[in-house]
Amino acid sequence: MTIATIVALAAEETEHHGNVALETVGYGIVALLIFGALAIVTLSYRNVANRHSHKAEAYARAHANDVQHVGHGH
């Protein structure tokens, strides 16, 4: 046997004819789960400023004189 024959036989043994798309579905599922978890974390920060609006209003009243109104309405 020659080396070319051995390599051809080895390649023939290891070759499989499966559905490659089906083999990689796991990566899509893992990515979907990770992005879903990140979306939940992002959505948990919605409306945080309004949860503490009493603190923001108290700060605004305490520092009302610190704001300088100059320029074009800023």
Backbone as JSON Lines, residues from 0, in Angstrom:
{"i":0,"aa":"M","n":[0.84,-1.2,0.0],"ca":[0.0,0.0,0.0],"c":[0.87,1.25,0.0]}
{"i":1,"aa":"T","n":[0.42,2.2,-0.73],"ca":[1.15,3.46,-0.77],"c":[0.55,4.42,0.24]}
{"i":2,"aa":"I","n":[1.26,5.49,0.46],"ca":[0.79,6.51,1.41],"c":[-0.51,7.14,0.91]}
{"i":3,"aa":"A","n":[-0.63,7.33,-0.38],"ca":[-1.85,7.92,-0.94],"c":[-3.05,7.01,-0.68]}
{"i":4,"aa":"T","n":[-2.86,5.72,-0.76],"ca":[-3.95,4.79,-0.5],"c":[-4.34,4.81,0.97]}
{"i":5,"aa":"I","n":[-3.35,4.88,1.84],"ca":[-3.62,4.93,3.29],"c":[-4.38,6.2,3.64]}
{"i":6,"aa":"V","n":[-3.94,7.31,3.09],"ca":[-4.62,8.59,3.36],"c":[-6.04,8.55,2.82]}
{"i":7,"aa":"A","n":[-6.24,7.99,1.65],"ca":[-7.57,7.91,1.07],"c":[-8.48,7.03,1.91]}
{"i":8,"aa":"L","n":[-7.97,5.91,2.4],"ca":[-8.76,5.04,3.27],"c":[-9.08,5.7,4.6]}
{"i":9,"aa":"A","n":[-8.13,6.42,5.16],"ca":[-8.36,7.1,6.44],"c":[-9.4,8.21,6.27]}
{"i":10,"aa":"A","n":[-9.34,8.93,5.17],"ca":[-10.31,9.99,4.92],"c":[-11.69,9.41,4.68]}
{"i":11,"aa":"E","n":[-11.73,8.26,4.07],"ca":[-13.01,7.61,3.79],"c":[-13.65,7.12,5.08]}
{"i":12,"aa":"E","n":[-12.83,6.66,6.02],"ca":[-13.36,6.18,7.3],"c":[-13.91,7.32,8.14]}
{"i":13,"aa":"T","n":[-13.22,8.44,8.19],"ca":[-13.62,9.54,9.06],"c":[-14.71,10.42,8.45]}
{"i":14,"aa":"E","n":[-14.94,10.28,7.18],"ca":[-15.94,11.1,6.52],"c":[-17.34,10.64,6.92]}
{"i":15,"aa":"H","n":[-18.19,11.59,7.23],"ca":[-19.57,11.26,7.55],"c":[-20.48,12.2,6.79]}
{"i":16,"aa":"H","n":[-21.63,11.74,6.49],"ca":[-22.58,12.53,5.71],"c":[-23.76,12.87,6.58]}
{"i":17,"aa":"G","n":[-23.56,13.81,7.49],"ca":[-24.65,14.22,8.38],"c":[-25.17,15.58,7.97]}
{"i":18,"aa":"N","n":[-26.15,16.02,8.68],"ca":[-26.72,17.33,8.45],"c":[-25.93,18.34,9.28]}
{"i":19,"aa":"V","n":[-25.09,19.11,8.62],"ca":[-24.23,20.06,9.33],"c":[-25.06,21.13,10.02]}
{"i":20,"aa":"A","n":[-26.14,21.56,9.42],"ca":[-26.98,22.58,10.04],"c":[-27.58,22.07,11.34]}
{"i":21,"aa":"L","n":[-27.95,20.8,11.38],"ca":[-28.52,20.22,12.59],"c":[-27.47,20.08,13.69]}
{"i":22,"aa":"E","n":[-26.22,19.86,13.31],"ca":[-25.15,19.72,14.28],"c":[-24.82,21.05,14.95]}
{"i":23,"aa":"T","n":[-25.1,22.15,14.3],"ca":[-24.75,23.46,14.85],"c":[-25.93,24.18,15.48]}
{"i":24,"aa":"V","n":[-27.06,23.53,15.62],"ca":[-28.23,24.16,16.23],"c":[-27.95,24.53,17.68]}
{"i":25,"aa":"G","n":[-27.13,23.74,18.34],"ca":[-26.8,24.02,19.75],"c":[-26.18,25.39,19.94]}
{"i":26,"aa":"Y","n":[-25.34,25.82,19.01],"ca":[-24.74,27.15,19.12],"c":[-25.8,28.25,19.05]}
{"i":27,"aa":"G","n":[-26.76,28.07,18.18],"ca":[-27.86,29.05,18.08],"c":[-28.69,29.09,19.35]}
{"i":28,"aa":"I","n":[-28.95,27.93,19.94],"ca":[-29.74,27.88,21.17],"c":[-28.99,28.55,22.31]}
{"i":29,"aa":"V","n":[-27.69,28.28,22.42],"ca":[-26.89,28.91,23.47],"c":[-26.85,30.42,23.27]}
{"i":30,"aa":"A","n":[-26.67,30.88,22.04],"ca":[-26.65,32.32,21.77],"c":[-27.99,32.95,22.11]}
{"i":31,"aa":"L","n":[-29.08,32.27,21.77],"ca":[-30.41,32.79,22.08],"c":[-30.62,32.9,23.59]}
{"i":32,"aa":"L","n":[-30.17,31.91,24.33],"ca":[-30.3,31.97,25.79],"c":[-29.47,33.1,26.39]}
{"i":33,"aa":"I","n":[-28.26,33.29,25.88],"ca":[-27.41,34.37,26.39],"c":[-28.02,35.74,26.09]}
{"i":34,"aa":"F","n":[-28.47,35.94,24.85],"ca":[-29.09,37.22,24.51],"c":[-30.39,37.44,25.26]}
{"i":35,"aa":"G","n":[-31.12,36.37,25.52],"ca":[-32.34,36.49,26.31],"c":[-32.03,36.92,27.74]}
{"i":36,"aa":"A","n":[-30.99,36.33,28.33],"ca":[-30.59,36.72,29.68],"c":[-30.14,38.18,29.72]}
{"i":37,"aa":"L","n":[-29.39,38.59,28.71],"ca":[-28.95,40.0,28.65],"c":[-30.13,40.94,28.45]}
{"i":38,"aa":"A","n":[-31.14,40.52,27.71],"ca":[-32.34,41.35,27.53],"c":[-33.09,41.51,28.85]}
{"i":39,"aa":"I","n":[-33.16,40.44,29.62],"ca":[-33.82,40.53,30.93],"c":[-33.07,41.48,31.85]}
{"i":40,"aa":"V","n":[-31.75,41.41,31.84],"ca":[-30.96,42.34,32.66],"c":[-31.18,43.77,32.2]}
{"i":41,"aa":"T","n":[-31.19,43.99,30.9],"ca":[-31.41,45.34,30.37],"c":[-32.8,45.86,30.75]}
{"i":42,"aa":"L","n":[-33.8,45.03,30.62],"ca":[-35.16,45.46,30.94],"c":[-35.36,45.69,32.44]}
{"i":43,"aa":"S","n":[-34.52,45.08,33.26],"ca":[-34.66,45.29,34.7],"c":[-34.27,46.71,35.11]}
{"i":44,"aa":"Y","n":[-33.56,47.42,34.25],"ca":[-33.16,48.8,34.56],"c":[-34.14,49.84,34.01]}
{"i":45,"aa":"R","n":[-35.27,49.4,33.46],"ca":[-36.25,50.35,32.97],"c":[-36.87,51.1,34.13]}
{"i":46,"aa":"N","n":[-37.12,52.38,33.95],"ca":[-37.85,53.2,34.9],"c":[-37.13,53.36,36.24]}
{"i":47,"aa":"V","n":[-35.82,53.18,36.27],"ca":[-35.08,53.29,37.53],"c":[-35.11,54.73,38.03]}
{"i":48,"aa":"A","n":[-35.03,55.7,37.14],"ca":[-35.04,57.09,37.56],"c":[-36.35,57.45,38.25]}
{"i":49,"aa":"N","n":[-37.46,56.91,37.78],"ca":[-38.74,57.23,38.4],"c":[-38.94,56.53,39.73]}
{"i":50,"aa":"R","n":[-38.22,55.46,39.97],"ca":[-38.31,54.78,41.26],"c":[-37.78,55.66,42.38]}
{"i":51,"aa":"H","n":[-36.84,56.53,42.02],"ca":[-36.22,57.4,43.01],"c":[-36.5,58.87,42.71]}
{"i":52,"aa":"S","n":[-37.69,59.15,42.19],"ca":[-38.0,60.52,41.8],"c":[-38.03,61.45,43.0]}
{"i":53,"aa":"H","n":[-38.41,60.95,44.18],"ca":[-38.44,61.81,45.36],"c":[-37.03,62.29,45.71]}
{"i":54,"aa":"K","n":[-36.02,61.46,45.49],"ca":[-34.64,61.88,45.74],"c":[-34.21,62.91,44.7]}
{"i":55,"aa":"A","n":[-34.59,62.71,43.45],"ca":[-34.22,63.65,42.39],"c":[-34.87,65.01,42.62]}
{"i":56,"aa":"E","n":[-36.13,65.0,43.04],"ca":[-36.81,66.27,43.3],"c":[-36.2,66.98,44.49]}
{"i":57,"aa":"A","n":[-35.85,66.24,45.53],"ca":[-35.21,66.85,46.71],"c":[-33.86,67.43,46.33]}
{"i":58,"aa":"Y","n":[-33.09,66.75,45.5],"ca":[-31.8,67.25,45.06],"c":[-31.97,68.51,44.21]}
{"i":59,"aa":"A","n":[-32.97,68.51,43.34],"ca":[-33.21,69.67,42.49],"c":[-33.61,70.88,43.32]}
{"i":60,"aa":"R","n":[-34.44,70.67,44.35],"ca":[-34.81,71.79,45.22],"c":[-33.62,72.3,46.01]}
{"i":61,"aa":"A","n":[-32.77,71.4,46.49],"ca":[-31.62,71.8,47.3],"c":[-30.57,72.53,46.48]}
{"i":62,"aa":"H","n":[-30.46,72.2,45.21],"ca":[-29.43,72.8,44.36],"c":[-30.02,73.68,43.27]}
{"i":63,"aa":"A","n":[-31.14,74.27,43.52],"ca":[-31.8,75.11,42.5],"c":[-30.97,76.34,42.18]}
{"i":64,"aa":"N","n":[-30.26,76.87,43.16],"ca":[-29.47,78.09,42.94],"c":[-28.15,77.79,42.27]}
{"i":65,"aa":"D","n":[-27.74,76.53,42.19],"ca":[-26.46,76.18,41.58],"c":[-26.51,76.18,40.06]}
{"i":66,"aa":"V","n":[-27.69,76.15,39.48],"ca":[-27.83,76.06,38.03],"c":[-27.68,77.45,37.43]}
{"i":67,"aa":"Q","n":[-26.82,77.55,36.41],"ca":[-26.62,78.82,35.73],"c":[-27.34,78.76,34.39]}
{"i":68,"aa":"H","n":[-28.22,79.7,34.16],"ca":[-28.97,79.76,32.9],"c":[-28.3,80.79,31.99]}
{"i":69,"aa":"V","n":[-27.48,80.31,31.08],"ca":[-26.8,81.18,30.14],"c":[-26.89,80.55,28.75]}
{"i":70,"aa":"G","n":[-26.72,81.35,27.75],"ca":[-26.69,80.82,26.39],"c":[-28.06,80.76,25.77]}
{"i":71,"aa":"H","n":[-28.23,79.82,24.9],"ca":[-29.45,79.7,24.11],"c":[-30.48,78.82,24.8]}
{"i":72,"aa":"G","n":[-30.9,79.22,25.95],"ca":[-31.94,78.5,26.64],"c":[-31.46,77.27,27.38]}
{"i":73,"aa":"H","n":[-30.16,77.14,27.54],"ca":[-29.63,75.96,28.26],"c":[-29.51,76.27,29.72]}
